[in-house]
C-alpha cells in the first residue's frame, strides 16, 4: 500500500531534469521575444529618425531653392578701384546675393543674403545671414546670429555656370569671377555624414530674371539683359 502511494506521488510531480529543461526553454523563448521586441524598437526609432531627417533636409532644400529662385540683379556694393557694381559673389563654400526674405523677415524690402558653410561640433553646417539692401554695409550681415539651416554635413560645394567673352558656356566652376553679373546657374551639392541616412537631392537653379520689371529700382547693375527664372532639380 505505502509503496503504491509513493510511486503515484513520484509520477504526478517533476524531476529536477524536467524542471531545468523547462526553465531553459522558457529562458530561450523570453530571449527570443526580447530580441524581437528590441529589434522592432530599433527599427521604429531608426525609421522615426529617417523621417525627421528627411523632413529637415526637405525643408532646407525648399528654402534654398526658393531663395535662389528669387535672386535679383541688384547691386549691394561696388568693386574697389572700379566702376563696376557687385550683384553676386560666389565661392565653393559661400554665396552672396540680393533677394526677398520669406515672411516677417521680408520687412523693409530686398535684402543682401549670404549662404555659407561653417564648422560646428556636428560637422559642417549651412547657415544664412541677411541684412537690408538699403544702406547696406558688410558688417550688417554679422550683427545677429545667422539662421541655421542644417548640419552634420561631411562635404559640400556651390558651383556656378556662366558665359565667356565669346558668349559660350564656361562650364561649372567653384568660383565666380564676374561679380557684376549673375551666373546662369547655381548648383549646390551636399554629402552628409554616415549617420545621416537621407541623401541631398542635387539642386541646380537656372537664374533668369526679367530685369526690365526692375528698371525702376535703385542699384540695378547695368548690362542685365532680360531673363526669366527657372529651377531644375537633377
Secondary structure as GFF3:
##gff-version 3
##sequence-region A 1 234
A	DSSP	alpha_helix	2	12	.	.	.	ID=ss1
A	DSSP	alpha_helix	16	69	.	.	.	ID=ss2
A	DSSP	beta_strand	77	78	.	.	.	ID=ss3
A	DSSP	beta_strand	85	86	.	.	.	ID=ss4
A	DSSP	beta_strand	89	91	.	.	.	ID=ss5
A	DSSP	beta_strand	94	99	.	.	.	ID=ss6
A	DSSP	three_ten_helix	103	106	.	.	.	ID=ss7
A	DSSP	beta_strand	111	120	.	.	.	ID=ss8
A	DSSP	beta_strand	123	132	.	.	.	ID=ss9
A	DSSP	three_ten_helix	138	142	.	.	.	ID=ss10
A	DSSP	beta_strand	147	161	.	.	.	ID=ss11
A	DSSP	beta_strand	185	192	.	.	.	ID=ss12
A	DSSP	beta_strand	203	206	.	.	.	ID=ss13
A	DSSP	three_ten_helix	211	214	.	.	.	ID=ss14
A	DSSP	beta_strand	230	233	.	.	.	ID=ss15
###
